[in-house]
Amino acid sequence: MKGLSRRDWIKTTSLGGAFALLGGSGIASSLSAEEVRKYNPRPLAGPIRLGSNENPYGPSEAMRRAMTAAFDSGCRYPWSQNGSLAKMVAEKEGVPEDHIVLVAGSMEGLKVAGITFGRGREIISCAPTFLSMMEYAELWGTEINWVPLDKDLDFDLEEIEKRVSHETGLVFLCNPNNPTGKLLPADRVMDFCETVSRRTVVFSDEAYYDYITVPNYPSMVELVKKGKDVVVSRTLSKVYGLAGIRIGYLIARPELAQKLRDRVVANTNIMAIEAGKAALADQDFYRFSLQKNAEAKAMITQTLDELKLPYLESHANFVFFQAGRDISELGKTMAEMGFIIGRPFPPLNDWCRISTGTIEEITLYNQAIKSVLG
């Protein structure tokens, strides 16, 4: 049931060829000069990478200014600065500071949680999903109990609950899920996490929580506030545009948080701390990112409608659609045309994940996918 890792996918994908941009040099920017300055869109250049769920905008002007101002402190260890960011995060999440564990990107948090609670035991999760926790935990002797997604391509919460035993160290949920972008029903997932957390630790990966459009959809942080054995991960890589800066955090009750904190390897750094503080304060960029993500998703799904290809409603910054052909082969074809798309996600080998890009990137991508699948 386990999918290919990103490293394996890169090895199996030929990136040769001219990466022609379909005349992209003639496409005018959809942003004003002021918007380019403030929001920092990535340049239109080949290959166009729509396979890693990165925000095509950012760091914002405010975040760049904060990092530049922090250069003079680059000779210092960051320990004395961590508290200021943890305080902002705690206020945002509505928890005390001792509930926050800062990490160098949420991927570090996932790996730390996997070995903290899964080593010598098992982790239960569904496939396909984001694999970093499970791949790393396996290296440390953890067994992975894989449950297939259900017929609607949702996490099969009923089957997961049935499989929880004294051997289970942790249950991993990704909600919204990567690669499907699907969101579990609010009441069902809240009840599941509360019930299962009485028997084992439940980890809720909420990397894409900011993109959820369902009104009042709850974070599992609400269960952390009640003292449940639930750990929530968040990242500043997505909507905040800081994927290359590596900053994320975990939220857990103090006893669990301390266990996790003791095992963190990739600590934050001075520039990441200052960028994170600026990001949390930059609501203008936050709103802009969400708006542009919605526009790009609408462009992608409109093309899929024209091609009559099925896709899932996405609460993330990507769209998962059924291409009707093997994604390994489609990936090679698109790479030759100058586009990097999502890797295969077995067993859904004819489904393709496309990340949102700039309006210009998606305009070119839509032309390319129509020529290939039209």
C-alpha positions as CSV (number, residue, x, y, z in Angstrom):
1,M,0.0,0.0,0.0
2,K,2.9,2.4,0.5
3,G,3.5,5.0,-2.2
4,L,6.8,5.9,-3.9
5,S,8.9,8.5,-2.0
6,R,9.6,11.8,-3.6
7,R,13.2,10.8,-4.0
8,D,12.3,7.6,-5.8
9,W,9.9,9.5,-8.0
10,I,12.6,12.0,-9.0
11,K,14.9,9.1,-9.9
12,T,12.3,7.5,-12.2
13,T,11.4,10.7,-14.0
14,S,13.4,11.9,-17.0
15,L,14.0,15.7,-16.7
16,G,15.7,15.9,-20.1
17,G,14.5,18.0,-22.9
18,A,14.2,21.7,-23.6
19,F,11.4,22.5,-21.1
20,A,9.6,24.6,-23.7
21,L,7.3,27.1,-22.1
22,L,4.7,27.2,-24.9
23,G,5.5,30.8,-25.7
24,G,5.4,31.8,-22.1
25,S,7.7,34.8,-22.6
26,G,4.8,36.6,-24.2
27,I,2.4,36.3,-21.3
28,A,1.9,39.5,-19.4
29,S,1.9,39.5,-15.6
30,S,-1.5,39.5,-13.9
31,L,-0.1,41.5,-11.0
32,S,0.6,45.2,-10.7
33,A,4.2,46.4,-9.9
34,E,3.2,47.1,-6.3
35,E,1.7,43.6,-5.9
36,V,4.9,42.1,-7.3
37,R,6.9,44.0,-4.8
38,K,4.7,43.1,-1.9
39,Y,3.9,39.5,-2.7
40,N,7.0,38.3,-4.5
41,P,5.6,35.9,-7.1
42,R,8.2,33.4,-8.4
43,P,9.6,34.1,-11.9
44,L,8.0,32.5,-14.9
45,A,10.8,30.1,-15.8
46,G,11.2,26.4,-16.8
47,P,10.6,23.9,-15.6
48,I,7.3,25.0,-14.1
49,R,7.1,23.0,-10.9
50,L,3.5,22.1,-9.9
51,G,4.4,18.9,-8.0
52,S,5.4,20.0,-4.5
53,N,2.4,22.0,-3.2
54,E,4.5,25.1,-2.7
55,N,3.0,28.6,-2.5
56,P,4.1,30.4,-5.7
57,Y,4.2,33.7,-3.8
58,G,6.4,34.9,-0.9
59,P,8.1,35.5,1.2
60,S,6.2,38.7,1.4
61,E,7.9,42.1,1.5
62,A,7.3,42.2,5.3
63,M,8.9,38.8,5.8
64,R,11.9,39.6,3.7
65,R,12.4,42.8,5.6
66,A,12.3,40.9,8.9
67,M,14.8,38.3,7.8
68,T,17.2,41.0,6.4
69,A,17.0,42.9,9.7
70,A,17.9,39.7,11.6
71,F,21.2,39.1,9.6
72,D,23.3,40.8,12.3
73,S,22.0,38.3,14.8
74,G,23.0,35.4,12.6
75,C,26.1,34.8,14.8
76,R,23.9,34.1,17.8
77,Y,22.2,30.8,18.7
78,P,18.4,31.1,18.4
79,W,17.4,29.8,21.8
80,S,16.8,33.2,23.3
81,Q,14.6,34.2,20.4
82,N,12.4,31.1,20.3
83,G,10.1,32.3,23.0
84,S,8.9,35.4,21.1
85,L,7.6,33.2,18.2
86,A,6.2,30.5,20.5
87,K,4.3,33.3,22.3
88,M,2.7,34.5,19.0
89,V,1.9,30.9,18.0
90,A,0.3,30.2,21.4
91,E,-1.8,33.3,21.1
92,K,-2.9,32.4,17.6
93,E,-3.9,28.8,18.7
94,G,-5.4,29.8,22.0
95,V,-3.2,27.7,24.2
96,P,-0.4,28.3,26.8
97,E,3.2,28.5,25.5
98,D,4.1,25.2,27.0
99,H,1.8,23.5,24.5
100,I,3.9,24.7,21.5
101,V,6.9,22.9,20.0
102,L,8.8,24.8,17.3
103,V,10.4,22.8,14.6
104,A,12.2,23.4,11.3
105,G,9.2,22.7,9.1
106,S,6.3,20.5,10.1
107,M,8.1,17.5,8.4
108,E,10.5,17.5,11.3
109,G,7.6,17.5,13.7
110,L,6.1,14.5,12.0
111,K,9.3,12.5,12.1
112,V,9.9,13.4,15.8
113,A,6.4,12.3,16.7
114,G,6.7,9.1,14.7
115,I,9.8,7.9,16.7
116,T,8.6,9.3,20.0
117,F,5.3,7.4,20.0
118,G,5.9,4.7,17.4
119,R,9.3,3.2,18.0
120,G,9.0,-0.4,18.9
121,R,5.2,-0.3,18.3
122,E,3.0,0.4,15.3
123,I,1.5,3.4,13.6
124,I,-1.9,3.1,11.9
125,S,-2.7,5.3,8.9
126,C,-4.4,5.3,5.5
127,A,-2.8,5.2,2.1
128,P,-2.2,7.2,0.1
129,T,-1.3,10.0,2.4
130,F,1.8,12.1,3.3
131,L,4.5,9.6,4.1
132,S,7.2,11.4,5.9
133,M,6.3,10.2,9.4
134,M,5.8,6.6,8.4
135,E,8.9,6.3,6.2
136,Y,11.1,7.7,9.0
137,A,9.5,5.7,11.8
138,E,10.1,2.5,9.8
139,L,13.8,3.2,9.9
140,W,13.6,3.0,13.7
141,G,11.7,-0.3,13.9
142,T,8.1,0.9,13.8
143,E,5.5,-1.3,12.0
144,I,3.1,0.6,9.8
145,N,-0.4,-0.8,9.7
146,W,-1.8,0.5,6.4
147,V,-5.5,0.9,5.9
148,P,-6.8,1.7,2.4
149,L,-8.8,4.8,1.8
150,D,-12.5,4.0,1.6
151,K,-14.6,4.0,-1.6
152,D,-15.0,7.8,-1.4
153,L,-11.2,8.2,-1.1
154,D,-11.5,9.3,2.5
155,F,-9.6,8.1,5.6
156,D,-11.5,5.0,6.7
157,L,-12.0,6.0,10.3
158,E,-14.1,3.0,11.2
159,E,-11.5,0.5,10.0
160,I,-8.7,2.4,11.7
161,E,-10.6,2.4,15.0
162,K,-11.1,-1.4,14.7
163,R,-7.4,-1.9,14.3
164,V,-6.2,0.0,17.4
165,S,-4.7,-2.3,19.9
166,H,-2.1,-2.4,22.7
167,E,0.5,-2.4,20.0
168,T,-0.6,0.9,18.6
169,G,1.6,3.8,19.5
170,L,0.0,6.4,17.3
171,V,-2.7,7.0,14.7
172,F,-1.9,9.4,11.9
173,L,-4.5,11.5,10.2
174,C,-3.8,14.1,7.4
175,N,-6.8,16.4,7.2
176,P,-7.2,17.8,4.6
177,N,-5.4,14.8,3.1
178,N,-2.4,14.9,0.8
179,P,-2.8,13.9,-2.1
180,T,-6.6,13.9,-2.2
181,G,-7.3,17.4,-0.7
182,K,-10.4,15.9,0.9
183,L,-11.7,17.0,4.3
184,L,-13.3,14.6,6.8
185,P,-16.8,15.5,8.2
186,A,-16.2,17.7,11.2
187,D,-18.4,15.9,13.7
188,R,-17.1,12.5,12.6
189,V,-13.4,13.4,12.9
190,M,-13.8,15.2,16.2
191,D,-15.6,12.2,17.7
192,F,-13.0,9.8,16.2
193,C,-10.0,11.7,17.6
194,E,-11.6,12.1,21.0
195,T,-12.5,8.4,21.3
196,V,-9.3,6.9,19.9
197,S,-7.1,9.3,22.0
198,R,-8.3,7.4,25.1
199,R,-6.4,4.4,23.8
200,T,-3.4,5.9,22.0
201,V,-1.9,9.1,20.7
202,V,-3.7,10.7,17.7
203,F,-1.7,12.9,15.4
204,S,-3.6,15.3,13.2
205,D,-1.5,16.8,10.3
206,E,-3.2,20.1,9.5
207,A,-0.6,21.5,7.0
208,Y,-3.5,22.6,4.7
209,Y,-5.9,23.8,7.4
210,D,-5.7,27.4,6.3
211,Y,-7.2,26.5,2.9
212,I,-10.4,25.0,4.3
213,T,-13.5,26.8,3.1
214,V,-16.1,25.0,5.3
215,P,-17.4,27.6,7.8
216,N,-16.3,27.0,11.4
217,Y,-14.5,23.7,10.6
218,P,-12.8,22.7,13.9
219,S,-9.1,22.1,14.4
220,M,-8.1,19.2,16.6
221,V,-6.4,21.8,18.7
222,E,-9.8,22.0,20.5
223,L,-9.1,18.5,21.8
224,V,-5.6,19.5,22.9
225,K,-7.2,22.2,25.0
226,K,-9.2,19.5,26.7
227,G,-6.1,17.6,27.7
228,K,-6.6,14.8,25.2
229,D,-3.7,12.7,23.8
230,V,-3.8,14.5,20.5
231,V,-0.9,16.2,18.7
232,V,-1.6,18.7,15.9
233,S,1.0,19.9,13.4
234,R,1.0,23.2,11.5
235,T,3.4,24.7,9.0
236,L,4.3,28.1,7.6
237,S,5.4,26.5,4.4
238,K,2.1,26.7,2.6
239,V,-0.2,29.8,2.8
240,Y,2.6,31.9,4.4
241,G,5.0,31.1,1.5
242,L,8.0,30.0,3.7
243,A,8.7,26.5,2.4
244,G,12.4,27.3,1.9
245,I,12.8,28.9,5.3
246,R,11.7,25.7,7.3
247,I,9.4,26.7,10.1
248,G,6.5,24.8,11.7
249,Y,5.1,23.8,15.0
250,L,3.3,21.1,17.0
251,I,0.6,21.7,19.5
252,A,0.1,19.2,22.4
253,R,-0.6,19.0,26.1
254,P,2.5,19.9,28.1
255,E,3.6,16.4,29.0
256,L,3.4,15.2,25.3
257,A,4.9,18.5,24.1
258,Q,8.0,18.0,26.4
259,K,8.6,14.5,25.1
260,L,8.5,15.9,21.5
261,R,10.7,18.9,22.4
262,D,13.4,16.6,23.9
263,R,13.7,14.8,20.5
264,V,13.8,17.7,18.1
265,V,16.9,17.7,16.0
266,A,16.3,20.3,13.3
267,N,15.8,23.4,15.4
268,T,14.7,26.8,14.1
269,N,17.1,29.6,13.2
270,I,17.2,33.3,13.7
271,M,16.0,34.2,10.2
272,A,13.2,31.6,10.4
273,I,12.0,32.9,13.7
274,E,11.8,36.5,12.5
275,A,10.2,35.4,9.2
276,G,7.6,33.4,11.2
277,K,6.8,36.4,13.4
278,A,6.4,38.6,10.4
279,A,4.3,36.0,8.6
280,L,1.8,35.6,11.4
281,A,1.4,39.4,11.5
282,D,1.1,39.8,7.7
283,Q,-2.7,39.3,7.3
284,D,-2.6,41.1,3.9
285,F,-0.3,38.5,2.4
286,Y,-2.3,35.7,4.1
287,R,-5.5,36.9,2.4
288,F,-3.7,37.4,-0.9
289,S,-2.4,33.9,-0.9
290,L,-5.8,32.4,-0.2
291,Q,-7.4,34.5,-3.0
292,K,-4.8,33.6,-5.6
293,N,-4.9,29.9,-4.6
294,A,-8.7,29.9,-5.1
295,E,-8.3,31.6,-8.5
296,A,-5.7,29.0,-9.6
297,K,-7.8,26.1,-8.4
298,A,-10.8,27.4,-10.4
299,M,-8.7,27.6,-13.5
300,I,-7.5,24.1,-13.1
301,T,-10.9,22.6,-12.4
302,Q,-12.5,24.6,-15.3
303,T,-10.0,22.9,-17.6
304,L,-10.8,19.5,-16.1
305,D,-14.5,20.1,-16.6
306,E,-13.7,20.9,-20.3
307,L,-11.8,17.7,-20.6
308,K,-14.5,15.8,-18.7
309,L,-12.0,14.4,-16.2
310,P,-13.2,13.5,-12.7
311,Y,-11.6,15.4,-9.8
312,L,-12.0,15.7,-6.0
313,E,-13.1,18.9,-4.2
314,S,-9.9,20.2,-2.7
315,H,-9.4,22.0,0.6
316,A,-5.7,22.5,-0.1
317,N,-3.4,24.2,-2.7
318,F,-3.6,21.4,-5.2
319,V,-6.2,19.4,-7.2
320,F,-6.3,15.6,-7.5
321,F,-7.9,14.4,-10.7
322,Q,-8.2,11.1,-12.6
323,A,-6.1,11.4,-15.7
324,G,-7.1,8.0,-17.1
325,R,-3.4,7.0,-17.7
326,D,-0.4,5.9,-15.7
327,I,1.0,9.0,-13.9
328,S,4.6,7.8,-14.4
329,E,4.1,8.1,-18.1
330,L,2.1,11.3,-17.9
331,G,4.8,12.8,-15.7
332,K,7.5,12.1,-18.3
333,T,5.4,13.6,-21.1
334,M,4.7,16.7,-19.0
335,A,8.4,17.0,-18.0
336,E,9.4,17.0,-21.7
337,M,6.9,20.0,-22.1
338,G,8.5,21.8,-19.2
339,F,6.1,20.9,-16.3
340,I,6.8,18.9,-13.1
341,I,3.6,17.3,-11.8
342,G,2.9,15.2,-8.7
343,R,4.4,11.8,-8.4
344,P,2.4,8.6,-8.4
345,F,0.3,7.8,-5.3
346,P,-0.3,4.0,-5.4
347,P,-2.7,2.4,-5.7
348,L,-4.3,5.4,-7.4
349,N,-1.8,5.2,-10.2
350,D,-4.0,7.0,-12.8
351,W,-4.7,10.0,-10.5
352,C,-2.7,13.1,-10.8
353,R,-2.0,15.8,-8.2
354,I,-1.4,19.3,-9.6
355,S,-0.3,22.1,-7.3
356,T,-1.6,25.6,-7.8
357,G,0.9,28.1,-9.3
358,T,0.9,31.6,-10.4
359,I,-1.9,32.6,-12.8
360,E,0.7,32.7,-15.6
361,E,2.0,29.2,-14.7
362,I,-1.5,27.7,-14.6
363,T,-2.4,29.4,-17.9
364,L,0.5,27.6,-19.6
365,Y,-0.2,24.3,-17.7
366,N,-3.8,24.3,-18.9
367,Q,-2.6,24.7,-22.5
368,A,-0.2,21.8,-22.1
369,I,-2.6,19.4,-20.3
370,K,-5.3,20.1,-23.0
371,S,-2.8,19.2,-25.7
372,V,-1.9,15.9,-23.9
373,L,-5.3,14.7,-22.6
374,G,-7.7,16.5,-24.9
